[in-house]
Amino acid sequence: MSVQHAAPAMTHPKGVKAAIKKALGKKLLRLDEAHGEIAVHVATDKLNEAMVALRDKCEYQQLMEIAGVDWPDRDPRFEVVYCLLSMTKNHRIRVHVATNEDIPVPTVTDIWPVAGWLEREVFDMYGVLFDGNIDLRRILTDYGFAGHPQRKDFPLTGYTELRYSEEEKRVKYEPVELAQDFRSFDFMSPWEGADYILPGDERAPADKGGKK
């Protein structure tokens, strides 16, 4: 018989918010708590100082992830979100900084070397620059890829497609050609508004509410 184990629960130690506010001081823009999670918003140019304080004074030793968020109607447009874990407290927090595509975010590779690859992902997907990252190259897309796929204004189909040409015996890029134009998809279900019965639907009225 298999035994299922629940995922380990995160603790919610007392005094965390007060300790973070004390450690960060003026570097802290605001601190939010929702759904049991704490979001720490800091000034972009003070990111390194804030991270060192959170690591050394508040015991958030590990950088678990870096994520990007695109808010096209905001200025600054992008948020970079750092997920930190305290192994001693068994607690997680998020650190947020705001930026635009022409304003670099200070790298945290000197604090956590693993950030090198994580920053490359955010650069590749959103176009956010990281000042001090000595290897800021694309990591998920091709080096010749145009645009940044996770931006809200990037089309779902992309701009180009990659295929192998039997005629030319090589891989080549071409403009995207689709029978269904997903760029202007109207999200209408084929079952809505049809003036005919689709195969299988003729049984729907009889099945509704139970057996015949």
Backbone bond lengths (Angstrom), bond angles and torsions (degrees), N, CA, C in turn:
res aa  C-N    CA-C-N  psi(-1)  N-CA   C-N-CA  omega(-1)  CA-C   N-CA-C  phi
1 M - - - 1.461 - - 1.514 109.02 -
2 S 1.320 116.93 129.16 1.456 120.34 179.91 1.519 110.36 -80.47
3 V 1.311 115.73 145.06 1.464 122.29 179.65 1.524 108.54 -113.77
4 Q 1.314 116.61 125.29 1.453 121.32 179.15 1.522 109.81 -96.34
5 H 1.321 115.02 131.69 1.460 120.24 -179.93 1.518 109.12 -110.48
6 A 1.301 115.69 136.17 1.462 120.31 178.18 1.519 110.03 -71.59
7 A 1.328 116.06 151.92 1.458 120.48 177.64 1.527 109.37 -64.81
8 P 1.337 117.16 145.34 1.469 119.09 -179.56 1.513 111.12 -61.80
9 A 1.308 116.15 133.13 1.463 121.18 -177.84 1.526 110.33 -80.37
10 M 1.327 115.34 141.03 1.455 120.35 174.20 1.531 109.44 -79.23
11 T 1.296 117.02 139.84 1.460 121.13 177.64 1.526 110.11 -84.25
12 H 1.303 115.43 166.05 1.457 121.72 177.54 1.532 108.07 -128.35
13 P 1.317 116.67 77.08 1.465 119.80 -175.28 1.524 112.10 -63.65
14 K 1.293 115.08 146.32 1.463 121.21 -179.98 1.526 110.38 -74.03
15 G 1.300 115.23 149.06 1.457 120.74 174.42 1.509 115.10 80.56
16 V 1.344 118.15 7.28 1.460 120.51 -177.27 1.526 111.34 -64.77
17 K 1.318 116.99 -47.35 1.463 120.16 -177.18 1.528 111.29 -63.31
18 A 1.300 116.36 -41.88 1.461 120.02 179.02 1.526 111.10 -64.45
19 A 1.337 116.83 -39.92 1.462 120.57 179.73 1.521 111.21 -66.55
20 I 1.331 117.37 -39.09 1.461 121.05 179.28 1.532 110.32 -66.47
21 K 1.316 116.42 -45.34 1.464 119.92 179.19 1.531 111.14 -60.45
22 K 1.322 116.80 -40.31 1.463 120.39 179.51 1.519 111.48 -68.30
23 A 1.330 117.03 -40.55 1.464 120.96 -177.61 1.522 112.22 -69.88
24 L 1.321 117.60 -35.97 1.463 120.58 -174.96 1.525 113.43 -90.29
25 G 1.310 117.59 -30.90 1.468 119.74 178.34 1.520 112.21 58.57
26 K 1.332 116.87 -128.45 1.464 121.98 -176.78 1.525 112.88 -73.25
27 K 1.309 116.96 -11.14 1.472 119.27 177.18 1.531 111.33 -71.63
28 L 1.324 116.39 -18.33 1.462 121.90 -178.84 1.526 110.03 -85.58
29 L 1.330 116.26 124.15 1.466 121.18 175.63 1.521 110.51 -85.19
30 R 1.327 116.34 -47.87 1.461 120.32 174.70 1.528 108.68 -164.17
31 L 1.323 114.67 162.06 1.457 121.71 179.63 1.520 107.76 -131.09
32 D 1.334 116.43 122.99 1.464 121.82 -179.39 1.520 109.98 -115.77
33 E 1.332 115.75 149.39 1.458 120.91 173.60 1.518 108.81 -133.49
34 A 1.323 116.40 125.85 1.456 121.74 178.27 1.520 108.67 -150.75
35 H 1.334 115.58 137.99 1.465 122.07 178.33 1.532 111.52 56.41
36 G 1.316 116.09 34.74 1.456 120.22 178.11 1.512 114.96 76.73
37 E 1.342 118.10 8.20 1.461 121.99 -179.77 1.527 110.41 -115.72
38 I 1.327 115.23 144.07 1.458 121.45 -178.77 1.520 109.44 -107.94
39 A 1.332 115.72 127.32 1.462 122.18 177.43 1.521 108.37 -112.81
40 V 1.329 115.66 123.46 1.456 122.78 -177.64 1.528 108.40 -107.92
41 H 1.321 117.56 116.49 1.464 122.41 179.88 1.526 108.64 -101.76
42 V 1.331 115.65 122.67 1.461 120.16 -177.38 1.526 109.52 -125.26
43 A 1.331 116.04 159.65 1.455 121.60 176.79 1.525 109.16 -66.69
44 T 1.329 116.53 137.47 1.461 120.45 -175.04 1.520 112.30 -59.52
45 D 1.328 117.50 -41.95 1.458 119.78 -177.86 1.527 112.58 -74.44
46 K 1.329 117.77 -7.19 1.468 121.82 178.14 1.535 111.55 -108.71
47 L 1.332 116.61 13.85 1.460 120.25 -173.94 1.528 112.59 -59.37
48 N 1.338 117.41 -48.07 1.459 119.95 -177.05 1.526 112.19 -61.47
49 E 1.319 116.16 -44.64 1.464 119.80 178.74 1.523 110.71 -62.19
50 A 1.332 116.42 -40.31 1.461 120.14 -179.72 1.522 111.12 -66.09
51 M 1.338 116.67 -41.55 1.462 119.72 -179.32 1.527 112.16 -65.49
52 V 1.313 116.94 -40.69 1.465 120.31 178.21 1.528 109.87 -63.19
53 A 1.334 116.49 -40.55 1.466 120.06 179.11 1.525 111.10 -65.69
54 L 1.322 116.94 -41.06 1.467 119.65 178.94 1.527 111.27 -67.03
55 R 1.323 116.85 -35.23 1.464 120.18 178.58 1.527 111.85 -72.07
56 D 1.320 117.44 -47.74 1.462 121.13 -170.62 1.527 113.57 -88.11
57 K 1.334 116.89 -35.00 1.464 119.88 -176.20 1.524 112.98 -97.01
58 C 1.353 116.72 -29.98 1.463 120.20 -175.98 1.528 112.84 -110.21
59 E 1.330 116.77 -0.46 1.470 123.30 172.39 1.535 113.57 67.64
60 Y 1.331 116.77 33.66 1.468 119.37 171.49 1.525 106.83 -95.56
61 Q 1.346 114.23 88.73 1.460 120.27 -167.33 1.523 114.03 -80.45
62 Q 1.321 118.30 -27.88 1.468 120.19 -170.64 1.532 112.29 -115.34
63 L 1.341 114.16 136.42 1.463 121.24 169.04 1.520 106.95 -92.29
64 M 1.341 116.97 115.79 1.457 121.20 -175.46 1.525 113.17 -93.25
65 E 1.330 117.71 -33.16 1.453 120.83 -174.41 1.519 110.18 -163.91
66 I 1.334 116.12 153.18 1.458 122.52 169.42 1.525 106.55 -127.06
67 A 1.315 116.58 129.08 1.465 121.00 -178.46 1.523 109.68 -127.76
68 G 1.320 114.96 155.26 1.459 121.01 175.42 1.516 110.31 -109.10
69 V 1.330 116.06 153.23 1.464 122.59 175.51 1.521 107.38 -136.93
70 D 1.326 116.30 134.72 1.460 121.63 -178.96 1.523 109.63 -110.31
71 W 1.331 115.63 122.01 1.460 122.51 174.30 1.532 107.34 -119.08
72 P 1.336 118.47 87.51 1.475 120.68 -172.47 1.522 114.66 -58.38
73 D 1.331 117.25 -28.84 1.468 120.57 -177.00 1.517 113.05 -89.28
74 R 1.328 117.23 1.10 1.468 120.18 -178.48 1.525 111.00 -103.51
75 D 1.292 115.62 162.33 1.453 122.54 171.66 1.526 107.70 -139.53
76 P 1.320 118.45 111.38 1.455 130.22 4.97 1.531 112.23 -67.83
77 R 1.327 114.33 150.98 1.467 120.71 -172.92 1.519 113.35 -77.92
78 F 1.324 116.97 -36.84 1.467 119.98 -170.47 1.519 111.62 -108.38
79 E 1.335 114.26 151.53 1.456 122.35 167.15 1.522 108.46 -119.60
80 V 1.312 116.12 138.91 1.461 121.55 171.24 1.524 106.45 -110.28
81 V 1.327 115.53 125.92 1.462 121.11 -172.93 1.532 109.26 -115.98
82 Y 1.324 116.17 126.21 1.461 123.34 -179.71 1.526 108.72 -108.85
83 C 1.329 116.94 126.47 1.460 122.00 179.02 1.526 109.00 -100.31
84 L 1.321 116.27 116.53 1.460 121.88 -176.98 1.523 110.40 -111.02
85 L 1.325 115.90 146.42 1.457 122.71 179.60 1.521 110.03 -124.74
86 S 1.329 115.07 132.63 1.458 121.21 170.68 1.520 108.32 -99.41
87 M 1.326 116.00 113.95 1.460 119.49 179.71 1.527 111.39 -74.40
88 T 1.311 117.17 -28.11 1.466 120.28 -179.70 1.524 111.86 -77.76
89 K 1.342 116.92 -30.43 1.465 120.79 -179.69 1.530 112.33 -100.05
90 N 1.348 116.41 -11.80 1.461 120.95 -174.10 1.526 109.71 55.13
91 H 1.323 115.35 53.20 1.464 120.76 -174.13 1.523 109.93 -143.87
92 R 1.337 116.04 146.68 1.463 122.37 -179.93 1.519 110.51 -119.67
93 I 1.334 115.60 149.31 1.461 121.90 171.60 1.522 108.39 -138.37
94 R 1.330 116.34 163.82 1.452 122.19 173.88 1.520 108.91 -116.25
95 V 1.320 115.58 139.93 1.462 121.98 176.44 1.524 108.03 -115.19
96 H 1.333 116.88 126.72 1.460 122.09 -175.83 1.528 110.23 -114.96
97 V 1.341 115.90 136.98 1.462 121.60 168.50 1.523 107.73 -131.63
98 A 1.329 116.57 151.25 1.463 121.80 -178.67 1.525 109.82 -111.09
99 T 1.352 115.47 146.52 1.458 119.31 -179.13 1.515 110.26 -161.48
100 N 1.325 116.63 168.79 1.460 124.29 171.12 1.520 108.76 -112.96
101 E 1.344 116.57 172.63 1.455 119.31 -176.51 1.516 112.92 -67.48
102 D 1.339 118.78 -18.35 1.460 121.34 -179.44 1.524 112.99 -103.37
103 I 1.334 117.32 5.83 1.470 121.52 178.85 1.521 108.29 -116.58
104 P 1.338 119.33 106.63 1.471 120.59 -177.74 1.530 112.46 -67.03
105 V 1.315 114.94 147.90 1.460 122.79 173.27 1.529 107.44 -96.68
106 P 1.329 119.08 135.04 1.469 119.69 178.75 1.535 111.14 -59.69
107 T 1.308 116.97 134.73 1.463 119.87 177.87 1.528 110.33 -69.82
108 V 1.324 115.99 151.03 1.467 120.54 174.82 1.527 110.43 -113.10
109 T 1.334 116.34 21.39 1.466 120.28 -179.42 1.525 112.13 -66.62
110 D 1.327 117.42 -24.17 1.459 119.67 178.04 1.530 111.34 -76.68
111 I 1.327 116.56 -15.75 1.466 121.32 177.11 1.525 110.30 -96.56
112 W 1.338 115.76 -47.13 1.463 122.64 176.81 1.526 108.19 -130.09
113 P 1.322 119.50 105.33 1.473 121.29 -179.41 1.521 114.03 -55.94
114 V 1.353 117.39 -28.88 1.463 120.17 179.78 1.522 111.65 -61.53
115 A 1.311 117.78 -19.26 1.463 121.31 -178.69 1.520 112.39 -63.06
116 G 1.341 117.76 -20.52 1.456 120.24 -178.94 1.519 112.56 -55.88
117 W 1.323 116.90 -49.60 1.465 121.20 -179.60 1.525 110.68 -71.61
118 L 1.333 117.17 -38.28 1.462 120.63 -178.22 1.524 110.98 -66.53
119 E 1.321 117.45 -39.54 1.465 120.15 177.05 1.522 111.57 -66.33
120 R 1.325 116.72 -34.56 1.462 120.07 176.96 1.524 111.27 -63.59
121 E 1.318 117.62 -37.04 1.459 120.63 177.59 1.526 110.87 -63.12
122 V 1.335 116.69 -45.55 1.465 119.94 -179.85 1.529 110.58 -65.74
123 F 1.332 116.79 -39.32 1.466 120.19 175.84 1.521 110.83 -61.56
124 D 1.316 116.99 -45.01 1.463 121.36 -177.74 1.520 111.01 -65.14
125 M 1.315 117.94 -45.52 1.455 121.63 -174.11 1.532 113.80 -80.08
126 Y 1.349 117.25 -30.81 1.471 120.15 -173.95 1.528 114.27 -121.33
127 G 1.314 118.17 -17.66 1.454 120.21 -177.84 1.513 114.14 84.23
128 V 1.329 118.38 11.74 1.463 121.71 177.81 1.528 109.27 -74.57
129 L 1.323 116.63 131.99 1.461 121.80 179.65 1.527 110.52 -90.95
130 F 1.338 116.38 148.55 1.468 121.98 178.89 1.515 108.36 -125.02
131 D 1.309 115.50 110.61 1.454 121.72 -177.79 1.528 110.49 -71.82
132 G 1.338 116.09 122.39 1.457 120.81 179.75 1.508 113.97 103.71
133 N 1.324 118.08 -12.39 1.468 120.42 175.31 1.525 107.44 -77.14
134 I 1.331 117.28 114.09 1.462 121.53 -172.23 1.534 112.85 -82.44
135 D 1.334 116.96 -2.12 1.466 119.85 -177.91 1.526 109.89 -136.52
136 L 1.332 116.17 50.53 1.461 121.05 -175.15 1.525 109.40 -84.74
137 R 1.343 115.40 83.11 1.461 122.03 177.83 1.523 109.13 -120.89
138 R 1.324 115.42 165.25 1.462 119.25 173.70 1.527 109.12 -61.88
139 I 1.335 115.05 148.28 1.456 118.73 -175.55 1.526 112.55 -131.14
140 L 1.332 118.39 -26.15 1.458 122.31 -179.81 1.523 112.59 -108.41
141 T 1.315 117.16 -28.84 1.461 120.87 177.23 1.527 109.30 -104.13
142 D 1.332 115.50 175.06 1.455 120.91 179.24 1.530 109.37 -73.46
143 Y 1.348 116.20 158.20 1.464 119.84 -178.70 1.527 111.79 -63.77
144 G 1.330 117.47 -29.68 1.450 120.53 179.99 1.513 113.99 -92.39
145 F 1.333 117.11 10.50 1.461 121.48 -177.40 1.524 110.70 -65.32
146 A 1.342 116.41 138.72 1.468 121.32 179.68 1.521 110.01 -101.05
147 G 1.331 116.58 127.74 1.455 120.72 177.31 1.513 113.65 90.90
148 H 1.343 115.20 -176.90 1.464 121.97 -176.79 1.531 107.82 -131.80
149 P 1.335 117.97 110.29 1.471 122.75 -165.48 1.522 116.57 -62.11
150 Q 1.337 119.26 -25.62 1.459 119.62 -176.15 1.531 113.37 -90.61
151 R 1.315 117.55 1.05 1.463 119.03 173.76 1.527 109.74 -70.17
152 K 1.324 116.39 143.80 1.460 119.95 -175.38 1.532 112.03 -65.19
153 D 1.327 118.42 -24.22 1.459 119.94 -178.56 1.527 112.62 -93.36
154 F 1.331 117.62 7.07 1.456 120.50 177.56 1.521 108.86 -83.52
155 P 1.346 119.53 127.33 1.465 120.52 -176.79 1.524 112.11 -64.55
156 L 1.331 116.16 146.07 1.461 121.23 -177.82 1.520 112.21 -60.97
157 T 1.335 116.64 -28.77 1.457 120.14 -178.86 1.511 112.90 -87.81
158 G 1.323 117.89 -7.89 1.453 119.94 -173.44 1.520 110.92 75.06
159 Y 1.306 116.09 -171.82 1.462 121.24 -179.11 1.528 112.16 -107.51
160 T 1.321 116.38 -29.38 1.461 120.34 -178.36 1.521 109.96 -134.45
161 E 1.326 116.25 159.64 1.453 121.01 174.54 1.521 109.24 -126.81
162 L 1.312 115.05 154.11 1.456 122.24 -176.25 1.523 109.11 -111.47
163 R 1.315 116.83 129.47 1.463 120.24 178.21 1.523 110.05 -148.87
164 Y 1.328 114.90 161.40 1.457 120.69 176.70 1.524 108.91 -95.47
165 S 1.326 116.19 125.11 1.458 122.16 -179.47 1.518 109.61 -92.86
166 E 1.329 115.62 116.74 1.462 119.94 176.87 1.525 110.86 -67.36
167 E 1.330 116.27 -32.81 1.460 119.64 -179.20 1.533 111.45 -67.84
168 E 1.348 115.49 -43.62 1.462 119.38 -176.58 1.519 112.88 -95.78
169 K 1.349 116.60 -7.17 1.474 122.19 178.29 1.528 111.84 56.61
170 R 1.310 115.38 43.82 1.464 119.54 178.08 1.533 109.49 -157.36
171 V 1.340 114.95 164.06 1.462 121.02 174.74 1.522 108.43 -83.59
172 K 1.336 116.43 136.53 1.454 119.28 -176.65 1.524 110.74 -141.62
173 Y 1.323 114.48 151.19 1.462 122.05 174.66 1.520 109.36 -93.83
174 E 1.350 115.62 140.60 1.447 121.03 177.38 1.527 109.47 -141.86
175 P 1.325 118.14 156.46 1.475 119.74 173.31 1.528 110.59 -59.62
176 V 1.330 115.69 146.25 1.462 120.40 -178.18 1.520 110.10 -67.32
177 E 1.340 115.73 131.88 1.456 121.50 175.01 1.531 108.30 -129.63
178 L 1.344 115.59 117.88 1.454 121.07 -178.61 1.518 110.29 -131.15
179 A 1.335 115.77 144.47 1.460 119.09 175.09 1.519 110.59 -67.17
180 Q 1.339 116.67 -36.02 1.466 122.04 177.28 1.514 107.95 -102.69
181 D 1.313 117.00 121.53 1.457 120.70 -177.64 1.521 109.52 -84.21
182 F 1.323 116.74 95.20 1.456 120.72 -177.92 1.530 112.91 -71.45
183 R 1.309 117.15 -14.94 1.462 119.04 -179.85 1.529 111.56 -65.43
184 S 1.339 116.97 -29.00 1.466 120.38 -179.49 1.528 109.74 -125.83
185 F 1.304 116.40 41.02 1.459 122.30 -178.07 1.522 109.78 -66.26
186 D 1.350 117.29 131.83 1.469 120.46 -174.74 1.523 113.40 -93.13
187 F 1.333 117.34 -1.31 1.467 123.66 176.09 1.528 113.23 62.71
188 M 1.332 118.88 13.15 1.462 120.78 178.85 1.524 109.72 -77.70
189 S 1.321 116.32 131.08 1.454 120.35 178.59 1.523 109.64 -72.79
190 P 1.338 118.09 140.27 1.465 119.44 177.31 1.522 112.91 -64.08
191 W 1.351 117.95 -15.29 1.461 121.34 178.39 1.531 112.08 -85.20
192 E 1.342 117.89 -7.52 1.458 121.01 -178.15 1.523 110.48 -99.47
193 G 1.302 116.38 129.71 1.447 120.70 173.49 1.508 114.88 79.66
194 A 1.315 119.09 5.20 1.467 120.75 -179.32 1.523 109.72 -76.62
195 D 1.323 117.33 137.71 1.460 121.71 179.79 1.526 111.77 -95.63
196 Y 1.345 116.06 22.72 1.450 121.11 178.50 1.529 108.21 -144.12
197 I 1.315 116.28 163.27 1.468 121.21 -178.77 1.523 108.67 -94.40
198 L 1.315 115.35 125.27 1.453 120.49 177.90 1.523 110.03 -77.18
199 P 1.327 118.16 151.91 1.475 120.69 178.98 1.523 111.72 -54.24
200 G 1.311 115.57 127.38 1.466 120.82 -179.26 1.507 113.17 99.30
201 D 1.345 117.60 -25.84 1.457 120.08 -177.11 1.527 112.71 -74.94
202 E 1.318 116.96 -15.48 1.460 118.57 -179.10 1.527 111.49 -65.37
203 R 1.338 116.89 -17.00 1.467 120.28 179.44 1.511 111.87 -89.41
204 A 1.325 117.94 -13.28 1.474 121.17 -172.99 1.528 113.34 -56.54
205 P 1.347 120.55 -47.59 1.477 118.95 -177.87 1.525 112.50 -62.61
206 A 1.333 116.79 -37.35 1.465 119.74 -179.19 1.510 111.95 -70.09
207 D 1.347 116.51 -33.88 1.463 120.39 -177.72 1.517 112.14 -81.17
208 K 1.305 117.29 -17.22 1.468 119.92 -173.81 1.513 109.33 -65.99
209 G 1.309 114.61 126.67 1.459 120.24 176.31 1.520 113.64 86.63
210 G 1.333 118.07 3.46 1.457 119.55 176.11 1.503 112.02 130.26
211 K 1.309 116.93 -163.01 1.451 122.72 -176.81 1.525 110.65 -74.36
212 K 1.343 114.38 159.90 1.457 119.30 175.23 1.523 109.93 -64.07
